[in-house]
Amino acid sequence: MVSPFAQEVFILGITLDGKTFRPSDWAERLAGVMSSFRPGGSQPGSHLSYSPWCTPNAVNGVKCVVVHPDLRNAEPMAWDFCLNFARDNNLQVVDACSLPVPKRP
């Protein structure tokens, strides 16, 4: 269960029994499907970039999708789609907050 106070939700590419989820491009596919859900709504060409509310990433070498709670506020069905994807595929889900990458001197 995801907390309603979550800063972000990380859907990890590891199943609940510890196996790597396949296909290997699952994170990019899920984020691509969600690309039209963005601040200001879908615009011409918005399908060519990821939504800031649903982005593919990696944590410790594990592919993941980071889902921002603004998606839940703007499009509850899209939020549910992401969480149902994780549940249906038995994926680990973590409430977290991503930190900015420090700038190198």
Residue frames as qw, qx, qy, qz and C-alpha x, y, z in Angstrom:
[[0.000, 0.889, 0.458, 0.000, 0.00, 0.00, 0.00],
 [0.415, 0.351, -0.007, 0.840, 1.35, 3.40, -0.96],
 [0.213, -0.528, -0.467, 0.676, 1.11, 6.15, 1.62],
 [0.234, 0.867, 0.402, 0.178, -1.02, 9.14, 0.60],
 [0.231, -0.942, 0.129, 0.207, 1.85, 11.28, 1.94],
 [0.814, -0.017, 0.323, 0.482, 4.54, 9.72, -0.29],
 [0.047, -0.721, 0.259, 0.641, 6.95, 12.18, -1.86],
 [0.491, 0.453, -0.583, -0.463, 7.47, 9.83, -4.78],
 [0.905, -0.062, 0.380, -0.181, 6.79, 6.18, -5.53],
 [0.099, 0.563, -0.765, -0.297, 9.56, 4.02, -6.94],
 [0.952, 0.142, 0.125, -0.242, 8.39, 0.98, -8.90],
 [0.265, -0.615, 0.715, 0.201, 11.43, -1.27, -8.89],
 [0.703, 0.384, -0.485, -0.352, 12.27, -3.77, -11.61],
 [0.126, 0.213, -0.936, 0.252, 12.59, -6.52, -9.01],
 [0.626, -0.366, -0.537, -0.431, 9.70, -8.86, -8.27],
 [0.612, -0.628, 0.219, -0.429, 8.59, -9.57, -4.71],
 [0.968, -0.197, 0.129, 0.088, 10.46, -12.89, -4.91],
 [0.446, -0.688, 0.375, 0.433, 13.70, -11.12, -5.93],
 [0.659, 0.241, 0.551, 0.451, 13.79, -11.83, -9.68],
 [0.071, -0.324, 0.253, 0.909, 14.72, -9.21, -12.28],
 [0.541, 0.591, 0.452, -0.391, 11.64, -8.09, -14.19],
 [0.277, -0.070, 0.671, 0.684, 11.65, -8.54, -17.96],
 [0.740, 0.495, 0.042, 0.453, 11.60, -7.22, -20.63],
 [0.579, -0.211, -0.164, 0.771, 14.67, -5.12, -19.95],
 [0.080, 0.216, 0.161, 0.960, 13.06, -1.95, -21.35],
 [0.234, -0.621, -0.748, -0.005, 9.93, -2.17, -19.18],
 [0.241, -0.607, -0.302, 0.694, 10.66, 1.14, -17.39],
 [0.036, -0.218, 0.359, 0.907, 11.01, 3.09, -20.62],
 [0.159, -0.340, -0.795, -0.477, 7.82, 1.50, -21.97],
 [0.254, -0.669, -0.654, 0.245, 5.77, 2.35, -18.87],
 [0.180, -0.561, -0.078, 0.804, 7.11, 5.92, -18.76],
 [0.030, -0.020, 0.579, 0.815, 6.45, 6.25, -22.50],
 [0.165, -0.539, -0.792, -0.232, 2.81, 5.25, -22.04],
 [0.288, -0.752, -0.459, 0.376, 2.50, 7.92, -19.35],
 [0.416, -0.009, 0.152, 0.897, 4.23, 10.66, -21.39],
 [0.058, -0.558, -0.429, -0.708, 1.02, 12.56, -22.19],
 [0.512, -0.771, -0.378, -0.004, 0.20, 13.05, -18.50],
 [0.536, 0.059, -0.151, 0.828, 2.11, 16.20, -17.65],
 [0.064, -0.596, -0.319, 0.734, 1.69, 19.69, -16.24],
 [0.243, 0.474, -0.217, -0.818, -0.42, 21.68, -18.67],
 [0.818, 0.333, 0.371, -0.285, -1.71, 18.52, -20.32],
 [0.718, 0.119, 0.536, 0.429, -0.68, 16.85, -23.52],
 [0.183, 0.801, -0.166, -0.546, 0.81, 19.13, -26.17],
 [0.819, 0.558, -0.133, -0.033, 1.89, 18.44, -29.75],
 [0.528, 0.573, -0.551, 0.299, 5.14, 16.51, -29.54],
 [0.474, -0.601, 0.472, -0.437, 4.81, 15.69, -25.84],
 [0.990, -0.033, 0.091, -0.098, 4.90, 12.00, -26.69],
 [0.700, 0.552, -0.321, 0.320, 8.57, 12.52, -27.59],
 [0.149, 0.457, -0.614, 0.626, 9.66, 13.12, -23.99],
 [0.415, -0.325, -0.817, 0.236, 8.85, 11.61, -20.62],
 [0.355, -0.811, -0.246, -0.395, 6.41, 13.27, -18.28],
 [0.094, 0.525, -0.576, 0.620, 8.08, 14.82, -15.23],
 [0.688, -0.327, 0.294, -0.577, 5.48, 12.88, -13.22],
 [0.952, -0.032, 0.299, -0.066, 6.61, 9.44, -14.44],
 [0.324, 0.799, -0.498, -0.092, 10.24, 8.88, -15.36],
 [0.961, 0.033, -0.227, 0.157, 12.46, 5.86, -15.91],
 [0.142, -0.839, 0.472, -0.231, 15.50, 5.74, -13.68],
 [0.798, 0.074, -0.568, 0.185, 17.87, 3.33, -11.93],
 [0.491, -0.745, 0.305, -0.332, 18.58, 2.82, -8.24],
 [0.516, -0.495, 0.699, 0.016, 21.71, 0.84, -7.37],
 [0.014, 0.270, -0.853, -0.447, 21.72, -0.60, -10.88],
 [0.226, 0.393, 0.886, -0.092, 18.06, -1.67, -10.71],
 [0.061, -0.303, -0.457, -0.834, 15.71, -0.20, -13.30],
 [0.006, -0.511, -0.703, 0.494, 12.76, 1.64, -11.84],
 [0.021, 0.620, 0.411, 0.669, 10.05, 4.14, -12.63],
 [0.149, -0.226, -0.473, 0.838, 9.67, 7.15, -10.37],
 [0.109, -0.642, -0.624, -0.431, 6.05, 8.29, -10.10],
 [0.075, 0.116, -0.299, 0.944, 5.40, 11.73, -8.62],
 [0.073, 0.468, 0.787, -0.394, 2.25, 12.30, -6.53],
 [0.246, 0.420, -0.065, -0.871, 1.24, 15.22, -8.78],
 [0.265, 0.015, -0.820, -0.508, 0.17, 12.51, -11.23],
 [0.130, -0.391, -0.883, 0.226, -2.30, 11.22, -8.61],
 [0.073, 0.543, 0.349, -0.760, -3.72, 14.73, -8.15],
 [0.261, 0.414, -0.346, -0.800, -4.00, 15.52, -11.87],
 [0.676, 0.181, -0.540, -0.467, -4.95, 12.10, -13.28],
 [0.613, -0.350, 0.601, -0.374, -6.02, 9.55, -10.65],
 [0.948, 0.234, 0.143, -0.160, -6.65, 6.86, -13.28],
 [0.596, 0.650, -0.425, 0.201, -3.10, 7.24, -14.65],
 [0.220, -0.581, 0.660, -0.422, -1.74, 6.94, -11.08],
 [0.825, -0.090, 0.445, -0.337, -3.83, 3.81, -10.56],
 [0.856, 0.484, -0.173, -0.055, -2.58, 2.42, -13.87],
 [0.303, 0.655, -0.624, 0.299, 1.04, 2.69, -12.69],
 [0.401, -0.389, 0.693, -0.457, 0.34, 1.11, -9.31],
 [0.899, 0.135, 0.265, -0.323, -1.80, -1.63, -10.86],
 [0.691, 0.587, -0.421, 0.032, 1.03, -2.34, -13.30],
 [0.030, 0.544, -0.745, 0.384, 3.34, -2.88, -10.34],
 [0.643, -0.152, 0.577, -0.481, 0.80, -5.03, -8.49],
 [0.895, 0.337, 0.024, -0.292, -0.13, -7.11, -11.55],
 [0.702, 0.532, -0.443, 0.169, 3.54, -7.83, -12.26],
 [0.850, -0.448, -0.205, 0.186, 4.43, -8.49, -8.62],
 [0.497, 0.522, -0.209, 0.661, 6.96, -5.63, -8.55],
 [0.467, -0.428, -0.441, 0.636, 8.43, -4.03, -5.45],
 [0.027, 0.812, 0.233, 0.535, 7.10, -0.54, -4.71],
 [0.529, -0.290, -0.386, 0.698, 8.84, 1.89, -2.36],
 [0.059, -0.971, -0.215, -0.082, 7.72, 5.27, -1.02],
 [0.669, -0.216, 0.023, 0.711, 10.76, 7.52, -1.28],
 [0.140, 0.963, 0.042, -0.227, 12.09, 10.85, -2.36],
 [0.790, 0.327, 0.067, 0.514, 14.75, 11.23, -5.02],
 [0.363, -0.775, 0.036, 0.517, 17.56, 13.61, -4.26],
 [0.492, 0.854, -0.144, -0.084, 19.19, 15.88, -6.82],
 [0.882, 0.127, -0.056, 0.451, 22.53, 14.74, -8.15],
 [0.372, -0.801, 0.046, 0.467, 25.25, 16.88, -6.55],
 [0.524, 0.840, -0.123, 0.069, 27.16, 19.11, -8.95],
 [0.852, -0.078, -0.035, 0.516, 30.82, 18.33, -9.35],
 [0.246, -0.837, 0.048, 0.487, 33.28, 21.09, -8.52]]
